[in-house]
Each structure stands twice: as structure tokens, then as C-alpha cells.
Amino acid sequence: MKADGEKKRKRRSKQDAGDGDDGKPSTSGSDGPSVGKQTSGIRNKLVRSEMYAKLKHKALKKKKSDRLKRNKADEKAIAQGLEPPPRQQQKTIENTREKDETLVTGDDEEVQADEEQDEFAEHFARSRPPKVLITTCYKPTKVMYTFISEML
């Protein structure tokens, strides 16, 4: 039995490290974790950076081949007189957001009624001119007087 001062160390087996054959993370592409997560378990910086570069190159190559396949399918459909397959929609914050029922739309009856009863409704509808107060300093200059006369 070990002394109390010594710590037990657990070693990672090759099966825990990745795909099991060489102890390195799997190179399954975009199906699994990202390239950074695949290489984060490698402690040696040189080996990790080489593996990262290989995985990144492989991912870019796969991405390019997929893009070329899509373009060829589009060209083939257009040449045959068919409608090309629909474009993939880019995932953005707006189109991935779940619809919120609490948001108020502009055509809601309650909103229109509130806007009609609003105390600033006349101002924003420009049905009456706004009240303007022009102030000056204690000793206004001639330029200030001309500016005020232009404003009135």
C-alpha cells in the first residue's frame, strides 16, 4: 500500500484518448467535436500543432469538395432545364431564434389603440407644430440674433 503523502495517478488508456489505434484523437471530420477539441488532449505542443494542421486541412478539403459537388449539381440541373436544389440557409442569430410569443407586432389592435391615445401622438403625427423655446446667454452676439430671427 502507498503512503498517505503520495498521490495516485490515473493514466489515460489509448481507448480513452481517441479512436484507439494510435492514441491520437479521431479524425472523423465535422461529425464530431471541433478540431480544437479533438487536439486539446495532446500535451506535446509540436505533435498537437501538427495534428491540428492536418485535421484543419482535412476539414477544409472536405468543405471544398462538398461545395464543388453542390455547384456541379446546380449546373447539371440548370443544363437539364430543371430547378436547381434549394440553397442551404445560413444559420444566423435571427433565423435560429425561437419565436417569442410576448413580442408585440405593429398590427395589434391594442397597440394601435394605445398609440392613438398617446399624449405625444399629435406631435409624432405632425398634426400640430411643436413648441420651441430658444434661449441665449446673457450677452448674445449679433450672429446669435440673426440665427434666432431665422429660426422664428
N, C-alpha and C positions, 0 to 999 in steps of 0.2 A: 504494500500500500504506500502511496506517495505521502510526503509530508504536507502539513496544512499550508505551508508557505508557497508551495508550488501550485501553479495553475494547470488545469487540464486543458489541453489544446485539441481542438477538433480539426481534422484535416478534411478538406473537401475531396470527395471522390470524383473520378472522371465523369461519372454519370451525373453528378450534381452540377458540374461545371458547364456542360453544354450538350452536344449531341452524342458524346460517349466514345467516339473513335479516336480522337486526338486530344481531348481535354480542352479544346477551344470552343467558344460559343458557336451555335448553329448559324449557318449562312442561308437561312430559309427565305430571305428577302423581306418584302413588306408585309408578309402574312403575320409575322410575329412581332416581337418588340423592335424598337428602333435600333439603328446601327450603334448609337452611343450606348444603349442599354446592353446590347449584345457584347460589346467590348469592355464594359465597365468592370467586369470580373477579372480581367487580366492585369496583374500587378506590374509586370515588366513594361516600362513605357515604350521601349523600342518595338517590342512584339505587339503591344496594344495599338500603337500608331500604324504599324504595317497592316494589321488585321482590319483596322478602321478604314484605311485607304482601300484595301481590297473589297471590303463589303460595300463601301460607298461607290466604288467604281462599278461593282456588280449591280447595285441598285439603279445607278444612272443608266447603265446599259439596258436593263430591263425596262426602264421607263421610256427610253428612246425607242426600243423595239415595239412596245405597246403603242406608242404614238404613231410610228410608221404603219403598223397594222391598221389602226383606225383610219389614217389618211388613205391607205390603199382601198379599204372597204368603202370609204366615201367616194373615191374616184371611180371604183368599179360600179357602184350603184348609180352614179350620175351617167356613166357611159352606157348603162343598160336602160336608162330613162326612168329609173326608179327613184324614189325619195331616199336620200341617204339616212342612215341610222341617226337617231337624235344625239345631239352633243351631250356630254356629261356636264351636269350642272356643278359649278364651282361651289364648294362649301364655304359659306361666309357666316359671319355672326348673325346677319339678318335672316338668311334663309334657313338656318338651323335653329333659330329661336322658336321656342314653343309659344303658340298663340296664347296671349293673356286675355282672359275674359273681362278683366277690370279696366282695360283701356277703353276710352270713350272715343267714338268716331264723330265726325263733324255733322253727319246727317241725323243724329239722335234728336228726338223731339224735345227732351228735357234740356239738352244743351242749347238748342235754338231758343227755347223759351227763356232760359237764363240770360242769353246774350241780348234778347230784346228788352229785358227788364234791367239790364246793367246800367249803372249810373253814368258810365263813360260811353254808352252805345252811340249817343249823338255825336260825341267827339270823334270816334273812330269811323262813323258813317259820313263824317264831314258835312252833316246837315246844318251845323252852326259853326261859325268861326271860333277858334279858341281864344280865350282871354290871355293877353300877353302883357306883362309888366316889365318895362325896361328901366333898369336902374343904372346910375352912373356913380362915379366917385365924387368927392366933394368939389373938386375943381376940374370939370370936364373941359377938354380941349375943343378947338374948332372942328377937328376931324370927328370927334365924338358927336358933336351937334349935327353934323351933316349925315353921319351914319344913322342917328336916331330919326332924323327927318325922312330919310329914305325908307326906314322900317315902317314908319307911320304912313 
